[in-house]
Amino acid sequence: MADIATLYTLGFALILVGVLILIVASVLVAFMRGKKEKMKAAGVIIIGPVPIIFGTDKKAVKTILVLSIILTVSLIAGMLIYYFLLR
């Protein structure tokens, strides 16, 4: 089993990477304001195995839908594999 300190460090690193991605995205949006093209955005909130998808453009929402389905299926498969291997 992994050491608990290692898991805490991994969790903190993942949160830090997420915050850095949000900062970079915010800076990119700030620079895109000067351009005349329309901004397209979409997002997903995953609660358990259920994705809640929202967005401003149909193409962006479809892309996020496909990615969230892939993520949800892989998470369920991972949970099942973990369950059956460690019974």
Secondary structure, 3 states (H helix, E strand, C coil): CCCHHHHHHHHHHHHHHHHHHHHHHHHHHHHHCCCCCCCCCEEEEEECCEEEEEECCHHHHHHHHHHHHHHHHHHHHHHHHHHHHCC
